[in-house]
Amino acid sequence: MALVSSIVMMLMSGVFDLANYFQTRSRIQFAVSQSARFAVTGNQVDDPNDPGSLLSREDSIIHMLQKVSGIGFDSSQVTILTVEPDGSLTPGVGGPGDIVLVRVSYDLRVVTPGLNKIFDTGWAPIRCSTRYRNEEFTTGIFEIPNCETGNCQALA
């Protein structure tokens, strides 16, 4: 019984580790796609530490990644690059019409004995990325027009 129960416990632990890996990977993939959908419009989120001001576009993407995934990414785990016309990559979120690449590198701890030996350090790497083309947004601040006066054009 002692021999069989230890093997069953290792198998159960392995199942939980693998389920945790695939669930975390799925959460990160979803968060990357949703943050890219947000970023493509050029939007920014309010700074939670400074009400009334906005986070930079790059920090807004990282904030969305954290919010959607529920995982506390830091900026070292997220890479945001602009694809230049010649195919080279430069850091940054790009401007209107640019192609942008968002990459997330996350390491998940594997606790099952034997399974953690598959990975050199005992950490399973999760790498997700997406590319998108920014919409033709403007970076100016627009006032909402007053259509009651008959002037319905936005003012820059």
Backbone hydrogen bonds, N-H to C=O, Kabsch-Sander energy under -0.5 kcal/mol:
donor,donor_aa,acceptor,acceptor_aa,energy
5,S,1,M,-2.7
6,S,2,A,-1.6
7,I,3,L,-1.6
8,V,4,V,-2.5
9,M,5,S,-2.4
10,M,6,S,-1.9
11,L,7,I,-2.4
12,M,8,V,-2.7
13,S,9,M,-2.5
14,G,10,M,-2.4
15,V,11,L,-2.3
16,F,12,M,-2.3
17,D,13,S,-2.5
18,L,14,G,-2.6
19,A,15,V,-2.5
20,N,16,F,-2.5
21,Y,17,D,-2.4
22,F,18,L,-2.5
23,Q,19,A,-2.4
24,T,20,N,-2.5
25,R,21,Y,-2.5
26,S,22,F,-2.1
27,R,23,Q,-2.2
28,I,24,T,-2.3
29,Q,25,R,-2.6
30,F,26,S,-2.4
31,A,27,R,-2.4
32,V,28,I,-2.6
33,S,29,Q,-2.2
34,Q,30,F,-2.5
35,S,31,A,-2.6
36,A,32,V,-1.9
37,R,33,S,-1.9
38,F,34,Q,-1.8
39,A,35,S,-2.6
40,V,36,A,-2.1
41,T,38,F,-1.0
42,G,39,A,-1.8
43,N,38,F,-0.8
47,D,53,S,-3.0
50,D,47,D,-0.8
53,S,50,D,-1.9
55,L,45,V,-2.9
60,S,56,S,-2.5
61,I,57,R,-1.9
62,I,58,E,-2.0
63,H,59,D,-2.6
64,M,60,S,-2.3
65,L,61,I,-2.3
66,Q,62,I,-2.3
67,K,63,H,-2.6
68,V,64,M,-2.8
69,S,65,L,-2.1
70,G,66,Q,-2.2
73,F,71,I,-1.9
77,Q,74,D,-1.9
78,V,75,S,-0.7
79,T,103,R,-2.7
81,L,79,T,-0.5
81,L,101,L,-2.8
82,T,90,T,-3.7
83,V,99,I,-3.1
84,E,82,T,-0.7
84,E,88,S,-3.3
87,G,84,E,-2.3
90,T,82,T,-2.3
92,G,80,I,-2.4
97,G,134,N,-0.5
97,G,135,E,-0.7
98,D,95,G,-1.9
99,I,83,V,-0.6
100,V,132,Y,-3.3
101,L,81,L,-3.4
102,V,130,T,-2.8
103,R,79,T,-2.9
103,R,101,L,-0.5
104,V,128,C,-3.0
105,S,77,Q,-2.6
106,Y,104,V,-0.5
106,Y,126,I,-2.9
108,L,124,A,-2.7
110,V,122,G,-2.7
111,V,109,R,-0.5
115,L,113,P,-0.6
116,N,112,T,-2.3
118,I,115,L,-1.1
119,F,115,L,-0.5
122,G,119,F,-0.7
124,A,108,L,-3.6
126,I,106,Y,-3.3
128,C,104,V,-2.1
130,T,102,V,-1.9
132,Y,100,V,-2.2
134,N,98,D,-3.1
134,N,132,Y,-0.5
135,E,40,V,-3.0
137,F,135,E,-2.1
142,F,140,G,-0.5
143,E,155,L,-2.0
147,C,145,P,-0.9
149,T,146,N,-0.9
150,G,147,C,-1.1
151,N,146,N,-0.8
152,C,150,G,-0.9
155,L,143,E,-0.7
